[in-house]
Each structure stands twice: as structure tokens, then as C-alpha cells.
Amino acid sequence: MKNQQRWWVVFMLLVALALALVACGGTTTPETEEAAGEVEATAETAVEETAPEEEAPAEEAASGDKMTLGLWTHSAGNPNELAVIEQWVATFNAQSDKYEVVIESFPQESYNDSVAAASVAGSLPCIIDLDGPTVPNFAWSGYIQPLPLTEDDIAEIGLLDSAVGRYNGQVYSVGQFDVALLVFARKSILDQYEIRIPTLDAPWTEDEFQAALDTLKDSGEFEYALDLNAGNTGEWWSYAYSPLLQSFGGDLINRETMLEAEGVLNGPEALAWGQWFQNLFVGGYTPATPADDQGFLQGRIPLWYNGSWSATAVREQYGDDALFLPPPDLGNGPVIGAGSWQMGVTTSCSEEATPGAFEFVLSTVQPENIAMMSEATSLIPTSLAAAELTEGYAEGGPYRIFFDFAERFAKVRPETPGYLTISSQFEQAGLSIRDGGNVQDALDDAVDNIEQDIADNDGFGFGN
């Protein structure tokens, strides 16, 4: 029964994060499906209907003199990304005398269901890709195994912190790309209104940011001063707005223990964030539910808080007038969300096959392989050595600033199996705050529900 409950948590987490931009790198905004609270019988029915008939892992089979390692990826709907993975596999297979990796690619819409069903059935392949925030849940549930990497190894490889999936002090996955949050602006407009252009080393302070918003709003030339994409739902709220909370000095959970949200999600710093955030809407600086995401690109809104995935469209629209600015420093430095798709090795992988699976996964974070993915997709490479091998992210490249943002400001979402509830509760609190609700009450309610979930799941493996 406990394994079944853990599977259901994993399944719902996959559903809730399925469409997050940080999870796929190719969509416009990270959105999610609502995670309905189904009864256990529903989960059992779902497993019966979708679980593979054969429960033995496919990678036990041999291909000629080589042992076959299955690899599942969500990239069937992203031809550029899939082509790179296929090249990684072809190179690995040509160099290995013992192992042969075989890809099975899924459209993202069906990938999560397939992974969830195979998890509980014990029929996962050796290698899977999975969204960064889901890694702790898979690890806690016993579906993936630690990689043979220490923190010293990670430092030697040079991976960004956002490219490493951890749970309870161990490394479970590594990633080859990420995205970054930023403020898009136009130099001509900031110059016109004598607003200082912030830099990596000197971002806007809270007072400067507010002054800029006041100036742009009071000009009467724009519909709003800022677009926060606040009409989005689901994972976007934690990914985009919890960094603003963290810049105020609050957080989603106490990261030292992962056992309580009291005092960090509803303390004085969080209250200050909530009041500031609410004023952006009730004060008329940003729309609560914008009609579309074209306000900045059409010149109706002068500032746009969004992700690096929109940089190409912005450059095409504004050329050299386009500015890529760091988020403001709201008291504790700029912070941006982090963590995208990563690769790990499952516990379904046999003892004989596991070394080969480890070998393949670690090969994907070699600088040339990370650079290959970045060149094909325009996503941020996850090591400096890889960045220097690319045209866009090398020193002086048009997108190098995004790598610098990721290196300096990125903060991964809480590495706990309870993240689904944390994310959902933060969204509910944020929506209430956006719509004029009592800030303290909204945060207190979120804390109560998060801590109840932690208690219901015996701390998710922490504190034992």
C-alpha cells in the first residue's frame, strides 16, 4: 500500500509539472494540469490500464555481443532535441564494446503516464529523463538510484547547480540544459524616461525598480508598466514568483530541514513580499490576467518578466534596442528559478547493466555533448566549458548573459518529494494575494497545508 501511495504521488507530480517550460525548453510558458485528489482505487485502475504487460526490464536483453540499455525520453515532439540525443547514443554505442543504448521516444503528453505506470510495475528502462523538480520524489519512492558522483566530482565537471538533481544529500540525475528568468526591456524607452539600465553587477534595487514602474505607469503611454504573465497557472507560479519571495528573504520551506514552512513562507520577509506583490496588481502596474503574452512585443507594455525562451522573438522584434536585464534585487540579491530535464538511472536496471547506464548518463555532460544540445536548441548550456564551445553562449555571444544569470542567480526549487504540495499551495496563496486577499492569511493557509502533507508522509525521508 505504501508503494502504491508513493506511486500516486509520483504520478500526480508528473502530471502537475508536465507542461512546465523548465521541463521542456520548447514551449512558451510553463503551465500545468490541475492535480485532482483521486482515491487510491483510481490509481490502481490507472496502473492496470496503462502498465506494460511485461514487468521484466527490457534492458536485460542482449543485442549481439552487447547488453542493451533502454532509454526513455520525452523528446519525440521536439525534433532538434531528439536528434541530439540520438547523436549521443550513436557515439556511445560506437565507442562501447559492452553496451548498446536503445532509445524509445514519447510525445510529452504520453511520456509521464508511461513513466508513472512503468514505475509501479517495475518495468522502467535503465535510463530515463525526468524533470528536475520530480527527481526527489522518484528517489524517495525508490524508482531511481544515486549516480556515482560526489560533490567534488560535480565541481570538477563544472556543472551548474541547477543541472544536478539531488535528494537527501545524494546525486540522482544530471542535466544538459536550462533556461533563465529575466526582465526584457528596450534601451530607447529606458533612455527616454531616464531610467538606469541595470547590469549583472548592479541590478535594480527595490526602490529603483519601483521608481521605474512609477515613471512608466505615470507616463500614460502604456497599458501597464510591467507584464508578469500572471494569468498563467500551475508551475509557473513557483518557478517565476518564488524567486521574488526569496529575493525578499523568504522561501517556500526551511531548506535546512525540509520539514517546516513556518517562519519562512509566512514570516516577516514573506509578508513583505506578499504586500509588494499584491501592490503590483491593485496599484495598476501589471495586469492580473493579461489578454495575451504580446504586450511587450507589440509595444503596449515596456517591461516583461519572462524566460530566456522568448529571447529570439524579442531580438527579432527589436534588434539592438532589445535589453536582457537581471531581475531586481529586492533585498537579498536577484534570484531566478532553475532546473530542467535531466537524466538518471532507474532501480529497474540490472546489476550487470547499471555500470553501462551510469557511463552513458555521465557521457551526456561532457562539454561537447552539452554544447551540441545548446547549439541545436538555443537552451543554456550547463557548464562553462560547454558554453565556450557554442556561438550563442561563449564570451561575447548574444546569449551569454543568460548563462551568467543561471550561474549567479539560479536557485533550484526545494529538493523534497513534497514539492508538488509546496508548489500547489504557493500558487493558491499567490492567486489569493494577486486578487486582493489577506496576505498573511493566504500564507498561513499555505504553511498549514504544506506541513500537514509533510506530517502525513513521515517527513518524506528527512529528519529520520
C-alpha positions as CSV (number, residue, x, y, z in Angstrom):
1,M,0.0,0.0,0.0
2,K,2.8,2.4,0.8
3,N,4.4,1.8,-2.6
4,Q,1.1,2.4,-4.2
5,Q,0.7,5.7,-2.4
6,R,4.2,6.7,-3.4
7,W,3.4,5.9,-7.0
8,W,0.3,8.1,-6.9
9,V,2.4,11.0,-5.5
10,V,4.9,10.5,-8.4
11,F,2.1,10.3,-10.9
12,M,0.4,13.4,-9.8
13,L,3.7,15.3,-9.6
14,L,4.5,14.3,-13.2
15,V,1.1,15.5,-14.3
16,A,1.4,18.8,-12.4
17,L,4.8,19.6,-13.9
18,A,4.2,18.1,-17.4
19,L,4.0,21.3,-19.3
20,A,6.4,23.4,-17.4
21,L,8.8,25.3,-19.6
22,V,11.7,24.4,-17.4
23,A,10.7,20.9,-18.1
24,C,10.7,21.0,-21.9
25,G,12.6,24.1,-23.0
26,G,10.5,24.4,-26.1
27,T,7.1,25.8,-25.0
28,T,6.2,29.5,-24.4
29,T,5.1,29.3,-20.8
30,P,5.3,26.7,-18.1
31,E,1.7,25.6,-17.4
32,T,0.3,22.6,-15.7
33,E,-2.7,20.4,-15.5
34,E,-4.6,20.6,-12.2
35,A,-3.8,17.7,-9.9
36,A,-7.1,16.2,-8.8
37,G,-7.2,14.4,-5.5
38,E,-8.2,11.0,-6.6
39,V,-8.8,8.0,-4.4
40,E,-6.4,5.1,-4.2
41,A,-8.7,2.9,-6.3
42,T,-8.4,5.3,-9.2
43,A,-4.6,5.0,-9.1
44,E,-4.9,1.2,-9.1
45,T,-7.2,1.3,-12.1
46,A,-4.8,3.6,-13.9
47,V,-1.9,1.2,-13.3
48,E,-4.0,-1.7,-14.5
49,E,-4.9,0.1,-17.7
50,T,-1.5,1.6,-18.6
51,A,1.2,-0.6,-17.1
52,P,3.2,-2.7,-19.6
53,E,2.3,-6.4,-19.7
54,E,5.9,-7.5,-19.3
55,E,7.4,-6.4,-15.9
56,A,10.9,-7.5,-16.6
57,P,13.1,-4.6,-17.6
58,A,13.8,-4.6,-21.3
59,E,17.5,-3.8,-21.0
60,E,18.2,-7.3,-19.7
61,A,18.2,-8.4,-23.4
62,A,21.4,-8.5,-25.4
63,S,22.0,-7.2,-28.9
64,G,24.6,-9.3,-30.5
65,D,27.5,-9.3,-28.1
66,K,26.4,-6.1,-26.4
67,M,23.9,-5.6,-23.5
68,T,21.0,-3.4,-24.4
69,L,20.2,-0.4,-22.3
70,G,16.8,1.1,-22.7
71,L,16.5,4.9,-22.7
72,W,13.1,6.7,-22.5
73,T,12.9,10.3,-23.4
74,H,10.0,12.8,-23.7
75,S,11.6,14.4,-26.7
76,A,9.5,12.9,-29.6
77,G,7.7,16.2,-30.1
78,N,11.0,18.2,-30.2
79,P,13.0,17.0,-33.3
80,N,16.0,19.2,-32.6
81,E,16.4,17.9,-29.0
82,L,15.7,14.3,-30.1
83,A,18.3,14.5,-32.9
84,V,21.0,15.4,-30.3
85,I,20.1,12.6,-28.0
86,E,20.2,10.2,-31.0
87,Q,23.7,11.5,-31.8
88,W,24.8,11.0,-28.2
89,V,23.5,7.4,-28.4
90,A,25.2,6.7,-31.7
91,T,28.5,8.0,-30.5
92,F,28.3,6.0,-27.2
93,N,27.3,2.8,-29.0
94,A,30.1,3.1,-31.5
95,Q,32.7,3.5,-28.7
96,S,31.3,0.8,-26.3
97,D,32.2,-2.8,-26.7
98,K,29.8,-3.9,-24.0
99,Y,26.7,-1.8,-24.1
100,E,24.2,-0.6,-26.6
101,V,21.7,2.1,-25.8
102,V,18.3,1.9,-27.5
103,I,16.0,4.9,-27.5
104,E,12.3,4.9,-27.1
105,S,10.9,8.4,-27.5
106,F,7.5,9.6,-26.4
107,P,5.5,12.7,-27.0
108,Q,5.5,14.7,-23.8
109,E,1.7,14.2,-23.5
110,S,2.0,10.5,-23.1
111,Y,5.5,10.3,-21.6
112,N,4.5,11.0,-18.0
113,D,1.7,8.4,-18.0
114,S,4.1,5.8,-19.4
115,V,6.8,6.5,-16.8
116,A,4.4,6.5,-13.9
117,A,2.8,3.2,-14.9
118,A,6.2,1.6,-15.6
119,S,7.5,2.8,-12.2
120,V,4.9,1.0,-10.2
121,A,5.1,-2.1,-12.5
122,G,8.9,-2.3,-12.0
123,S,9.4,-2.1,-15.8
124,L,11.2,1.1,-16.3
125,P,14.2,1.0,-18.7
126,C,17.7,1.6,-17.4
127,I,17.8,5.3,-18.3
128,I,15.1,7.9,-18.2
129,D,14.9,11.6,-18.5
130,L,12.8,13.4,-15.8
131,D,12.0,17.0,-14.9
132,G,14.3,18.4,-12.2
133,P,11.6,19.0,-9.5
134,T,10.4,15.4,-9.8
135,V,13.8,13.9,-9.0
136,P,13.4,13.8,-5.2
137,N,10.0,12.1,-5.5
138,F,11.4,9.4,-7.8
139,A,14.4,8.9,-5.4
140,W,12.2,8.8,-2.3
141,S,9.9,6.3,-4.0
142,G,12.8,4.0,-4.9
143,Y,12.5,4.3,-8.7
144,I,15.9,5.8,-9.4
145,Q,19.3,5.2,-7.9
146,P,22.1,7.5,-6.9
147,L,24.7,8.3,-9.5
148,P,28.3,7.5,-8.7
149,L,29.1,11.2,-8.3
150,T,30.3,13.2,-5.3
151,E,30.0,16.9,-4.9
152,D,33.7,17.1,-5.7
153,D,33.0,15.3,-8.9
154,I,30.3,17.8,-9.8
155,A,32.7,20.6,-9.1
156,E,35.3,19.0,-11.3
157,I,32.9,18.6,-14.2
158,G,31.8,22.2,-13.7
159,L,28.1,21.7,-13.8
160,L,25.8,24.5,-12.8
161,D,24.0,23.7,-9.6
162,S,20.7,23.8,-11.4
163,A,21.8,20.9,-13.6
164,V,22.1,18.5,-10.7
165,G,19.2,16.5,-9.2
166,R,19.6,15.8,-5.5
167,Y,17.7,14.2,-2.7
168,N,18.8,13.9,0.9
169,G,22.5,14.5,0.2
170,Q,22.9,12.3,-2.8
171,V,23.1,13.0,-6.6
172,Y,20.5,11.2,-8.7
173,S,20.5,13.0,-12.0
174,V,22.4,15.4,-14.2
175,G,21.1,17.9,-16.9
176,Q,22.4,19.3,-20.1
177,F,20.4,22.5,-20.5
178,D,18.4,25.1,-18.6
179,V,16.6,28.4,-19.1
180,A,16.7,31.7,-17.2
181,L,14.2,34.3,-16.0
182,L,14.9,37.9,-16.8
183,V,13.3,41.3,-17.5
184,F,13.0,42.2,-21.2
185,A,13.2,45.9,-21.9
186,R,14.0,48.4,-24.7
187,K,17.0,50.7,-24.5
188,S,15.2,53.5,-26.3
189,I,12.4,53.6,-23.7
190,L,14.7,53.4,-20.6
191,D,16.8,56.2,-22.1
192,Q,13.7,58.3,-22.9
193,Y,12.5,58.2,-19.3
194,E,16.0,58.5,-17.9
195,I,15.8,55.1,-16.2
196,R,19.2,53.5,-15.4
197,I,19.9,50.3,-17.3
198,P,20.7,47.7,-14.7
199,T,23.7,45.3,-15.1
200,L,24.7,41.9,-13.9
201,D,26.8,43.5,-11.2
202,A,24.4,46.4,-10.4
203,P,20.8,45.2,-10.8
204,W,17.9,47.5,-9.9
205,T,17.3,47.8,-6.2
206,E,13.7,47.5,-4.9
207,D,13.5,51.3,-4.8
208,E,14.9,51.8,-8.3
209,F,12.6,49.1,-9.7
210,Q,9.6,50.8,-8.0
211,A,10.7,54.2,-9.3
212,A,11.0,52.8,-12.8
213,L,7.5,51.3,-12.6
214,D,6.1,54.6,-11.3
215,T,7.7,56.5,-14.1
216,L,6.5,54.2,-16.8
217,K,3.0,54.0,-15.4
218,D,2.7,57.8,-14.9
219,S,3.8,58.5,-18.4
220,G,0.4,57.5,-19.7
221,E,2.0,55.9,-22.8
222,F,1.5,52.3,-21.9
223,E,-1.3,50.0,-20.9
224,Y,0.8,48.8,-18.0
225,A,4.3,49.2,-16.9
226,L,5.1,45.5,-16.5
227,D,3.9,42.2,-17.7
228,L,4.4,39.4,-15.1
229,N,2.5,36.7,-17.1
230,A,0.2,36.5,-14.0
231,G,-2.6,34.9,-16.0
232,N,-0.6,31.6,-16.2
233,T,-1.4,28.8,-13.9
234,G,0.3,25.9,-12.3
235,E,4.1,25.5,-12.0
236,W,4.7,29.0,-13.4
237,W,3.8,30.5,-10.1
238,S,6.5,28.7,-8.1
239,Y,9.1,28.9,-10.9
240,A,8.6,32.6,-11.6
241,Y,7.4,34.1,-8.3
242,S,9.0,32.2,-5.5
243,P,12.4,33.7,-6.7
244,L,10.9,37.1,-5.9
245,L,9.9,35.8,-2.5
246,Q,13.5,34.5,-2.0
247,S,14.9,37.9,-3.0
248,F,12.9,39.4,-0.2
249,G,14.5,36.8,2.2
250,G,11.6,34.3,2.5
251,D,11.3,30.9,1.0
252,L,8.9,28.1,0.3
253,I,10.3,25.8,3.0
254,N,13.1,25.6,5.6
255,R,15.8,24.1,3.3
256,E,18.0,23.1,6.2
257,T,15.4,20.6,7.5
258,M,12.8,20.3,4.7
259,L,10.3,19.7,7.5
260,E,8.6,23.0,8.1
261,A,7.4,26.1,6.2
262,E,6.5,28.1,9.3
263,G,8.5,31.3,9.6
264,V,9.9,31.1,6.0
265,L,6.7,31.1,3.9
266,N,4.7,33.2,6.3
267,G,7.3,35.2,8.3
268,P,8.1,38.9,8.1
269,E,10.1,38.7,4.8
270,A,7.4,36.6,3.1
271,L,4.7,39.1,4.3
272,A,6.7,42.0,2.9
273,W,7.0,40.1,-0.4
274,G,3.2,39.4,-0.5
275,Q,2.3,43.0,0.2
276,W,4.7,44.2,-2.5
277,F,3.5,41.6,-5.0
278,Q,-0.2,42.5,-4.3
279,N,0.5,46.1,-4.9
280,L,1.8,45.4,-8.4
281,F,-1.8,44.3,-9.3
282,V,-4.0,46.5,-7.1
283,G,-1.8,49.5,-7.8
284,G,-2.3,49.1,-11.6
285,Y,1.3,48.3,-12.5
286,T,0.7,44.9,-14.1
287,P,-2.4,43.0,-15.3
288,A,-3.7,40.2,-13.2
289,T,-4.9,38.3,-16.3
290,P,-3.4,39.7,-19.4
291,A,-5.4,39.1,-22.6
292,D,-2.3,37.6,-24.3
293,D,1.5,37.5,-24.0
294,Q,2.2,40.0,-26.8
295,G,2.1,43.2,-24.7
296,F,5.8,43.7,-24.7
297,L,6.4,42.6,-28.3
298,Q,3.6,44.9,-29.5
299,G,4.9,47.9,-27.6
300,R,1.9,48.1,-25.3
301,I,3.9,47.2,-22.1
302,P,7.6,48.4,-21.7
303,L,8.9,45.7,-19.3
304,W,8.3,41.9,-19.5
305,Y,9.3,39.4,-16.7
306,N,9.7,36.2,-18.6
307,G,12.1,33.5,-19.6
308,S,15.0,33.3,-22.0
309,W,12.9,31.1,-24.3
310,S,11.4,34.4,-25.6
311,A,14.8,36.0,-26.4
312,T,14.7,35.1,-30.1
313,A,11.3,36.7,-30.6
314,V,12.4,39.8,-28.7
315,R,15.6,40.2,-30.8
316,E,13.6,39.6,-34.0
317,Q,11.2,42.3,-33.0
318,Y,13.5,45.0,-31.5
319,G,17.0,44.1,-32.7
320,D,19.8,46.1,-31.0
321,D,17.1,48.0,-29.0
322,A,16.4,44.8,-27.0
323,L,17.7,44.6,-23.5
324,F,18.1,41.4,-21.4
325,L,18.1,42.6,-17.8
326,P,18.6,40.8,-14.5
327,P,15.6,40.6,-12.1
328,P,15.7,43.3,-9.4
329,D,17.5,42.9,-6.1
330,L,14.6,43.0,-3.6
331,G,16.9,43.0,-0.6
332,N,18.8,39.7,-0.7
333,G,20.1,39.7,-4.3
334,P,18.4,38.7,-7.5
335,V,17.1,35.1,-7.7
336,I,15.8,33.1,-10.7
337,G,14.2,29.7,-10.9
338,A,16.2,26.8,-12.1
339,G,16.2,23.1,-13.1
340,S,15.1,21.4,-16.3
341,W,15.1,17.9,-17.8
342,Q,17.8,15.6,-16.5
343,M,18.9,12.0,-16.9
344,G,19.0,9.4,-14.3
345,V,19.4,5.6,-13.8
346,T,16.4,3.5,-12.6
347,T,16.4,0.8,-9.9
348,S,14.9,-1.5,-12.6
349,C,18.3,-1.6,-14.2
350,S,20.0,-4.9,-13.5
351,E,23.3,-5.1,-11.6
352,E,25.1,-6.1,-14.8
353,A,23.6,-3.2,-16.9
354,T,23.9,-0.4,-14.3
355,P,27.6,0.4,-14.9
356,G,26.8,1.0,-18.6
357,A,23.8,3.2,-17.7
358,F,26.0,5.2,-15.4
359,E,28.6,5.5,-18.2
360,F,26.1,6.8,-20.7
361,V,24.4,9.3,-18.4
362,L,27.8,10.8,-17.4
363,S,28.8,11.0,-21.0
364,T,26.0,13.4,-21.7
365,V,27.5,16.1,-19.5
366,Q,30.8,16.1,-21.4
367,P,31.3,19.7,-22.6
368,E,31.0,18.8,-26.3
369,N,27.7,16.9,-25.7
370,I,26.2,19.8,-23.7
371,A,27.3,22.2,-26.4
372,M,25.7,20.1,-29.1
373,M,22.4,20.3,-27.3
374,S,22.7,24.1,-26.8
375,E,23.6,24.7,-30.5
376,A,20.6,22.7,-31.6
377,T,18.0,24.1,-29.2
378,S,19.4,27.6,-28.1
379,L,19.0,26.5,-24.5
380,I,21.5,27.4,-21.8
381,P,24.5,25.0,-21.6
382,T,25.0,23.7,-18.1
383,S,28.8,24.1,-17.8
384,L,31.2,27.0,-18.6
385,A,33.4,24.7,-20.7
386,A,30.4,23.8,-22.8
387,A,29.3,27.4,-23.1
388,E,32.6,28.4,-24.5
389,L,32.1,25.8,-27.3
390,T,28.9,27.5,-28.5
391,E,28.3,30.5,-30.7
392,G,25.5,32.0,-28.6
393,Y,26.8,31.4,-25.1
394,A,30.6,31.9,-25.5
395,E,32.1,35.0,-24.0
396,G,30.7,37.9,-26.1
397,G,27.9,35.8,-27.5
398,P,24.4,37.3,-27.7
399,Y,23.0,34.9,-25.1
400,R,26.0,34.7,-22.7
401,I,24.1,36.9,-20.3
402,F,21.6,34.0,-19.7
403,F,24.4,31.7,-18.7
404,D,25.7,34.4,-16.3
405,F,22.2,34.7,-14.8
406,A,22.0,31.0,-14.3
407,E,25.5,30.8,-12.8
408,R,25.0,33.7,-10.4
409,F,21.3,33.9,-9.5
410,A,19.7,30.5,-10.0
411,K,18.1,28.7,-7.1
412,V,16.6,25.2,-7.5
413,R,13.1,24.5,-6.3
414,P,13.0,22.7,-3.0
415,E,14.6,19.2,-3.4
416,T,11.9,17.3,-1.5
417,P,9.3,14.8,-2.5
418,G,6.8,17.2,-1.0
419,Y,7.4,19.8,-3.8
420,L,4.0,19.1,-5.5
421,T,2.1,20.3,-2.5
422,I,4.5,23.1,-1.9
423,S,4.1,24.3,-5.5
424,S,0.3,24.0,-5.5
425,Q,-0.1,25.7,-2.1
426,F,2.2,28.6,-3.2
427,E,0.1,29.0,-6.3
428,Q,-3.1,29.2,-4.3
429,A,-1.6,31.7,-1.9
430,G,-0.3,33.8,-4.8
431,L,-3.6,33.8,-6.6
432,S,-5.4,35.0,-3.5
433,I,-2.8,37.7,-2.9
434,R,-3.0,38.8,-6.6
435,D,-6.8,39.1,-6.3
436,G,-6.7,41.2,-3.2
437,G,-6.9,38.6,-0.4
438,N,-5.4,39.0,3.0
439,V,-1.7,38.3,2.6
440,Q,-1.0,36.9,6.0
441,D,-4.0,34.6,5.9
442,A,-3.1,33.3,2.4
443,L,0.5,32.5,3.5
444,D,-0.6,30.9,6.8
445,D,-3.0,28.6,5.0
446,A,-0.3,27.5,2.6
447,V,2.1,26.8,5.5
448,D,-0.6,24.7,7.3
449,N,-1.3,22.6,4.2
450,I,2.4,22.1,3.4
451,E,3.3,21.0,6.9
452,Q,0.2,18.7,7.1
453,D,1.4,17.0,3.9
454,I,4.9,16.6,5.4
455,A,3.5,15.0,8.5
456,D,1.2,12.7,6.5
457,N,4.3,11.4,4.7
458,D,6.5,10.9,7.7
459,G,8.8,13.8,6.7
460,F,9.5,12.5,3.2
461,G,12.7,10.8,4.4
462,F,14.1,13.9,6.2
463,G,14.8,14.0,9.9
464,N,15.0,10.2,10.4
